[in-house]
């Protein structure tokens, strides 16, 4: 496999769940070429903690979903397996998944991290040895601050039997607050900075939920984008690729039966997210899902709206506004918001670096 990209590329971190799957599938082919997503498969912690969406999917079923929704494009894939007992009669779910991916001709690179257990690391090592595609190392903020980081990374790469030039490094800062992060410090703390096949810094400042926001329009700063954009002009030894969690927090709140989510639309703008928030869907006399067309009407009348031809998510906004589509629900609006965000960041990066296209639609 030949993979390589620089700071003009984009690495969104996306959970392999319904709304985000639909968002990535709906991207234009041209935009898909400008991203290498890091997909992560949420997994129940134990057999007593079943997934919200029904039965536990087999790894073969997940690989089939990737084939039909992402296809043969490059992607990192992180199987957050906590309990291998959930996958009986399988050597290891990581190996089963990548075996199925191989059959589908998928170009996927396994993701691992310093803190994964020994059986997970062994499974990743076996996949790397079989596919010769390399590996993605996901380094967390607390690991970045370790005084013996080089020793930890050396041991990790030795266990996987790979050289840094065969590995993609993703520094996942997870939660990013004001004013963001310091790229000079991040670069200085990393061993083998010039050697990694690719180098990405990712994180998210989107709140975990919308509690505390007023009904109507709200703005949330995109601290991770601002920090990255404002520092790449510095004298860095290597400019990292930009990564984020789109319009989501790194850690989602657990679903509790009886929850009453608000009707809301999350919309990415230049340096902020615009959140159009309604009332709780199940609140008496709130209008329920019927609030969405009115919110779409308000958003489409604002200067931040990009027009129906900008992305599939923007087209969905337009169609709900004029009544061509039904009201939608939280899942369909998440899909639209993520799809718009992906297209928007691709254009932002093109505007910064690609003079041949100018980043226009």
C-alpha positions as CSV (number, residue, x, y, z in Angstrom):
1,X,0.0,0.0,0.0
2,X,1.2,3.5,-0.8
3,X,-0.2,6.1,1.5
4,X,1.1,9.5,2.2
5,X,-0.3,13.0,2.8
6,X,0.8,16.3,4.2
7,X,-0.8,19.3,6.0
8,X,-3.1,20.1,3.1
9,X,-5.0,16.9,3.8
10,X,-7.7,16.3,6.5
11,X,-8.1,13.5,9.1
12,X,-11.6,13.5,10.6
13,X,-12.2,11.1,13.5
14,X,-15.6,9.4,12.9
15,X,-17.4,6.8,14.9
16,X,-18.7,3.9,12.8
17,X,-22.4,4.7,13.6
18,X,-25.4,5.5,11.5
19,X,-25.3,9.3,11.2
20,X,-21.6,9.5,10.6
21,X,-21.6,6.6,8.2
22,X,-24.3,8.3,6.1
23,X,-22.4,11.6,6.2
24,X,-19.2,10.0,4.8
25,X,-21.2,8.1,2.2
26,X,-22.8,11.3,1.0
27,X,-19.5,13.2,0.4
28,X,-18.6,14.0,-3.2
29,X,-15.9,11.8,-4.7
30,X,-13.6,14.8,-5.1
31,X,-13.9,15.7,-1.4
32,X,-13.3,12.1,-0.3
33,X,-9.9,12.1,-2.0
34,X,-8.9,15.0,0.3
35,X,-9.5,13.2,3.5
36,X,-8.2,10.0,5.2
37,X,-10.8,9.3,8.0
38,X,-10.0,7.6,11.2
39,X,-13.0,5.4,11.8
40,X,-13.5,4.0,15.3
41,X,-16.0,1.2,16.1
42,X,-17.7,1.8,19.4
43,X,-17.9,-1.4,21.3
44,X,-19.8,-2.5,24.5
45,X,-17.6,-2.9,27.5
46,X,-19.0,-6.3,28.3
47,X,-21.6,-8.8,27.3
48,X,-23.9,-7.2,29.9
49,X,-23.6,-3.8,28.1
50,X,-25.3,-4.4,24.7
51,X,-25.0,-1.8,21.9
52,X,-27.9,0.7,21.6
53,X,-28.5,-0.2,18.0
54,X,-29.4,-3.8,18.6
55,X,-27.3,-7.0,18.4
56,X,-23.5,-6.8,18.3
57,X,-22.4,-6.7,14.7
58,X,-19.9,-9.3,13.5
59,X,-16.6,-8.1,12.2
60,X,-17.6,-9.4,8.7
61,X,-20.7,-7.3,8.8
62,X,-18.7,-4.2,9.7
63,X,-16.3,-4.8,6.9
64,X,-19.2,-5.2,4.5
65,X,-20.6,-1.8,5.7
66,X,-17.2,-0.2,5.1
67,X,-17.1,-1.6,1.6
68,X,-20.5,-0.3,0.7
69,X,-20.3,3.1,2.4
70,X,-16.6,4.1,2.1
71,X,-15.3,1.8,-0.6
72,X,-11.7,1.4,-1.5
73,X,-10.4,4.7,-0.3
74,X,-7.6,4.9,2.3
75,X,-8.8,5.0,6.0
76,X,-7.5,4.3,9.5
77,X,-9.7,1.9,11.4
78,X,-9.7,1.7,15.2
79,X,-11.5,-1.3,16.7
80,X,-12.1,-0.3,20.3
81,X,-12.4,-3.9,21.5
82,X,-12.7,-4.1,25.3
83,X,-13.9,-7.7,25.7
84,X,-13.0,-10.3,23.2
85,X,-15.5,-12.7,24.8
86,X,-18.2,-10.8,22.9
87,X,-16.7,-12.3,19.7
88,X,-16.7,-16.1,20.3
89,X,-15.1,-18.5,17.9
90,X,-12.8,-15.9,16.6
91,X,-9.0,-15.8,17.1
92,X,-9.3,-12.0,17.7
93,X,-11.9,-9.6,16.3
94,X,-9.1,-7.3,15.0
95,X,-7.7,-10.1,12.9
96,X,-11.2,-11.2,11.8
97,X,-12.1,-7.7,10.7
98,X,-9.0,-7.1,8.7
99,X,-9.3,-10.5,7.1
100,X,-12.7,-9.6,5.9
101,X,-11.5,-6.2,4.8
102,X,-8.8,-8.0,2.7
103,X,-11.5,-10.0,1.0
104,X,-13.4,-6.8,0.1
105,X,-10.2,-5.2,-1.2
106,X,-10.4,-2.4,1.4
107,X,-7.4,-0.2,2.0
108,X,-7.6,0.1,5.7
109,X,-4.7,0.7,8.2
110,X,-5.1,-0.7,11.8
111,X,-5.0,1.8,14.7
112,X,-3.4,1.0,18.0
113,X,-2.1,3.0,20.9
114,X,0.4,2.7,23.7
115,X,-2.1,1.6,26.3
116,X,-3.9,-1.2,24.5
117,X,-3.7,-4.7,26.0
118,X,-1.2,-7.4,24.8
119,X,-3.8,-9.5,22.9
120,X,-4.9,-6.4,20.9
121,X,-1.3,-5.5,20.1
122,X,-0.5,-9.0,19.0
123,X,-3.5,-9.0,16.7
124,X,-2.5,-5.7,15.2
125,X,1.1,-6.9,14.7
126,X,-0.3,-10.0,12.8
127,X,-2.4,-7.7,10.6
128,X,0.6,-5.5,9.9
129,X,2.7,-8.5,9.0
130,X,0.1,-9.9,6.7
131,X,-1.0,-6.8,4.9
132,X,2.3,-4.8,4.9
133,X,0.2,-1.6,5.0
134,X,1.8,-0.2,8.1
135,X,0.0,1.0,11.2
136,X,-1.5,4.1,12.8
137,X,-0.3,5.0,16.2
138,X,-2.9,7.0,18.2
139,X,-1.0,9.0,20.9
140,X,-3.1,10.6,23.7
141,X,-2.5,13.8,25.5
142,X,-1.4,12.2,28.8
143,X,1.0,10.0,26.9
144,X,2.4,13.0,25.0
145,X,3.4,14.5,28.4
146,X,5.3,11.4,29.6
147,X,8.9,11.9,30.5
148,X,9.9,8.6,28.9
149,X,7.8,8.9,25.7
150,X,10.7,7.9,23.4
151,X,11.2,4.7,25.4
152,X,7.5,3.9,25.3
153,X,7.3,4.5,21.5
154,X,10.5,2.5,20.9
155,X,9.0,-0.5,22.8
156,X,5.7,-0.1,21.0
157,X,7.2,0.0,17.5
158,X,9.5,-2.9,18.4
159,X,6.5,-5.0,19.5
160,X,4.7,-4.2,16.3
161,X,7.9,-4.7,14.3
162,X,7.6,-1.5,12.3
163,X,9.8,1.5,11.7
164,X,8.4,5.1,12.2
165,X,8.4,5.5,8.4
166,X,5.9,2.7,8.2
167,X,3.6,4.3,10.8
168,X,1.1,7.1,10.8
169,X,1.2,9.2,14.0
170,X,-2.1,10.8,15.2
171,X,-1.7,12.9,18.3
172,X,-5.3,12.8,19.7
173,X,-5.7,15.6,22.2
174,X,-9.3,14.7,22.6
175,X,-10.9,17.6,24.5
176,X,-9.5,21.0,23.3
177,X,-10.3,24.2,25.2
178,X,-9.4,27.8,24.9
179,X,-7.0,28.8,23.5
180,X,-6.3,25.4,21.8
181,X,-2.8,23.8,21.8
182,X,0.8,24.7,21.2
183,X,2.2,23.0,18.1
184,X,5.8,24.0,18.9
185,X,5.6,22.2,22.2
186,X,3.9,19.2,20.6
187,X,6.5,18.9,17.9
188,X,9.3,19.3,20.5
189,X,8.0,16.4,22.6
190,X,7.8,13.9,19.8
191,X,10.6,11.5,18.9
192,X,11.3,10.7,15.2
193,X,9.2,13.7,14.1
194,X,10.6,13.8,10.6
195,X,10.3,10.0,10.1
196,X,6.6,9.2,10.6
197,X,4.9,8.4,7.4
198,X,2.2,11.0,8.2
199,X,1.7,13.3,11.2
200,X,-1.7,14.5,12.4
201,X,-2.9,16.6,15.4
202,X,-6.6,16.2,16.3
203,X,-9.0,17.2,19.0
204,X,-12.4,18.7,19.6
205,X,-13.9,21.7,21.4
206,X,-17.5,20.9,20.7
207,X,-19.4,20.5,24.0
208,X,-20.6,17.1,25.2
209,X,-24.2,18.3,25.1
210,X,-26.2,21.4,24.4
211,X,-27.3,22.0,27.9
212,X,-26.9,25.7,28.8
213,X,-27.5,26.9,25.3
214,X,-30.4,29.2,24.7
215,X,-33.3,28.5,22.3
216,X,-32.4,30.1,19.0
217,X,-28.9,30.7,17.6
218,X,-25.7,30.0,19.6
219,X,-22.0,30.2,18.6
220,X,-19.4,27.8,19.8
221,X,-15.7,28.5,19.0
222,X,-13.8,25.9,17.0
223,X,-10.6,26.2,19.2
224,X,-8.9,23.2,17.5
225,X,-9.2,24.8,14.1
226,X,-8.2,28.3,15.3
227,X,-5.1,26.9,17.1
228,X,-4.0,24.9,14.1
229,X,-4.6,27.6,11.5
230,X,-2.9,30.3,13.5
231,X,0.2,28.3,14.2
232,X,1.1,26.6,10.9
233,X,2.8,29.7,9.7
234,X,5.3,29.4,12.5
235,X,8.8,27.9,12.0
236,X,7.7,24.3,12.8
237,X,10.0,21.4,12.2
238,X,7.0,19.6,10.6
239,X,3.5,21.0,9.9
240,X,0.9,18.5,11.1
241,X,-2.2,17.5,9.2
242,X,-5.4,18.9,10.8
243,X,-7.8,16.5,12.5
244,X,-11.0,16.8,14.5
245,X,-14.2,15.1,15.7
246,X,-16.4,17.1,13.2
247,X,-19.4,18.4,15.2
248,X,-19.1,16.0,18.1
249,X,-17.4,15.8,21.5
250,X,-14.7,13.1,21.8
251,X,-16.8,11.3,24.5
252,X,-20.5,11.0,23.9
253,X,-22.9,10.9,26.8
254,X,-24.5,7.6,27.4
255,X,-28.0,7.3,26.2
256,X,-30.5,7.1,29.1
257,X,-34.1,5.9,28.4
258,X,-36.5,8.8,28.6
259,X,-34.0,11.4,27.5
260,X,-35.5,14.4,25.8
261,X,-33.0,15.8,23.2
262,X,-33.7,19.2,21.8
263,X,-34.5,19.8,18.1
264,X,-31.2,21.3,17.0
265,X,-29.0,21.9,13.9
266,X,-25.2,22.1,14.2
267,X,-23.7,24.0,11.4
268,X,-19.9,24.7,10.9
269,X,-18.8,28.2,9.9
270,X,-15.3,29.7,9.5
271,X,-14.1,29.7,13.1
272,X,-17.3,28.8,15.0
273,X,-20.2,26.3,15.0
274,X,-23.6,27.8,14.7
275,X,-26.1,25.8,16.8
276,X,-29.7,26.4,16.1
277,X,-31.5,25.1,19.1
278,X,-35.1,24.4,19.7
279,X,-37.1,22.9,22.6
280,X,-37.0,19.3,23.8
281,X,-38.6,17.0,21.2
282,X,-40.8,15.3,23.8
283,X,-41.7,18.5,25.7
284,X,-45.4,19.2,25.7
285,X,-46.4,21.8,23.0
286,X,-42.8,22.0,21.7
287,X,-43.8,21.0,18.2
288,X,-41.5,17.9,18.4
289,X,-39.8,17.2,15.1
290,X,-41.9,19.9,13.4
291,X,-39.4,22.4,14.9
292,X,-36.8,21.4,12.3
293,X,-38.3,23.1,9.2
294,X,-38.5,26.4,11.1
295,X,-34.9,26.1,12.3
296,X,-33.8,25.3,8.8
297,X,-35.7,28.3,7.5
298,X,-33.9,30.6,10.0
299,X,-30.5,29.1,9.2
300,X,-30.9,29.2,5.4
301,X,-31.7,32.9,5.7
302,X,-28.4,33.6,7.5
303,X,-25.2,34.7,5.7
304,X,-23.4,31.6,7.0
305,X,-25.5,29.2,4.9
306,X,-23.4,27.9,2.0
307,X,-26.3,27.2,-0.5
308,X,-27.9,24.0,-1.5
309,X,-25.2,22.9,-3.9
310,X,-22.3,23.1,-1.3
311,X,-22.8,19.7,0.1
312,X,-25.4,16.9,0.7
313,X,-25.9,18.3,4.2
314,X,-26.7,21.8,2.8
315,X,-29.1,20.3,0.3
316,X,-30.9,18.5,3.1
317,X,-31.3,21.8,4.9
318,X,-32.8,23.4,1.8
319,X,-35.1,20.5,1.1
320,X,-36.5,20.4,4.6
321,X,-36.9,24.2,4.6
322,X,-39.1,24.0,1.4
323,X,-41.0,20.9,2.5
324,X,-39.4,18.6,-0.1
325,X,-38.1,16.4,2.7
326,X,-39.8,15.3,5.9
327,X,-38.9,17.0,9.2
328,X,-36.1,14.6,10.0
329,X,-34.9,13.6,13.4
330,X,-31.7,13.9,15.5
331,X,-30.0,11.2,13.5
332,X,-30.7,12.7,10.1
333,X,-29.7,16.1,11.3
334,X,-26.5,14.8,12.7
335,X,-25.8,13.2,9.3
336,X,-26.4,16.5,7.6
337,X,-24.3,18.5,10.0
338,X,-21.3,16.1,9.8
339,X,-21.5,16.0,6.0
340,X,-21.5,19.8,5.8
341,X,-18.6,20.0,8.3
342,X,-16.5,17.5,6.2
343,X,-17.1,19.5,3.0
344,X,-16.5,22.8,4.8
345,X,-13.1,21.8,6.2
346,X,-12.0,20.4,2.9
347,X,-12.8,23.8,1.3
348,X,-11.1,25.7,4.2
349,X,-7.9,23.7,3.6
350,X,-8.1,24.3,-0.1
351,X,-8.5,28.0,0.5
352,X,-5.3,28.0,2.6
353,X,-3.1,26.0,0.3
354,X,-4.5,25.1,-3.1
355,X,-4.2,28.1,-5.3
356,X,-5.1,26.0,-8.3
357,X,-8.7,25.5,-7.1
358,X,-9.1,28.5,-4.7
359,X,-11.2,26.2,-2.5
360,X,-14.4,27.2,-4.3
361,X,-17.4,25.1,-5.1
